[in-house]
């Protein structure tokens, strides 16, 4: 590791931190208002799940074009401008008079979130290369800090009975100004100059990817999708479950999501040291075991305290999953700049897409408590897919 970190790398690290924080806080700020929105739109659990799941479709579509946009405009440009539009989409959600408008809002927000997510991770990987050690988990830790802040802000606004449209308007102005300020801190050079994205063994980046490599990509994508489904469950169903299962104020109903994100935040800030010492696979294996155990206990012995502990265990368990899957994808040999990262991140969004309607349908068929067994189930899937995180020591020969 280099003993001296260049000033531009240090500035860029703070710029990337700002992007991650803003991406987390903007999204999370609306989640504690979901029970009010669901009630106002008069939706069943199934239709609520479907309405929320339409959003990730936008992410799946937009994610297909991110690598091409980054190669043309640079990851910093794509990250900032897509973040600005992503934040502005809060206003469609906050002013939705019917379910169709709400679904349009989450669709557009998820689409620009995909562009932001991939490009800010790509820029973060550039900065990580300049540091010469793992710092990607800490970026995701700052996303979790943003999500926790957003959860508290949204819960406080709900408790104060602030109109949702006003909350969204204020968030757009404040967070938008901060995003523009972050742009001045990012790296100015083109992405390729530091081999920032997928500076791997470029055997022949335009040739066909062998089947063995595709299996690795799919496994990494499904691993990330499982973690994404767990994370989204806390966002989409956490407050609704707490509100339905227990007699709590609007503020405390939003604490299931905050518990998950707080534990995930701690796990991500300690995750770089853990990954550097034990490796990404071992780090994720211990996390997955904690997630399975914690959520099973919470669902078998439901109280407000055990529920918060269970969601916290789930957050800790998935802390290093998504950063590790992204990092492993970025190191795959023979991939064009940004392609491995884009493919795996795109697949991750399948978890965000599948989770809400799956849990909603199961909740209508049984009860939301039993539908949430999907969470420990996904943690088991993550454990089974951890071999995909092992480094590729002998790149597959390209055809």
Secondary structure as UniProt FT lines:
FT   HELIX           7..31
FT   TURN            32..33
FT   HELIX           34..41
FT   HELIX           45..63
FT   TURN            64..65
FT   HELIX           66..73
FT   HELIX           75..88
FT   HELIX           90..94
FT   HELIX           99..131
FT   HELIX           136..159
FT   TURN            160..161
FT   HELIX           164..183
FT   TURN            184..185
FT   HELIX           191..194
FT   TURN            195..198
FT   TURN            205..206
FT   HELIX           211..236
FT   HELIX           238..245
FT   HELIX           250..253
FT   HELIX           255..278
FT   HELIX           280..300
FT   HELIX           304..317
FT   TURN            318..320
FT   HELIX           321..330
FT   TURN            333..334
FT   TURN            337..338
FT   HELIX           339..365
FT   HELIX           368..371
FT   HELIX           373..385
FT   HELIX           386..389
//
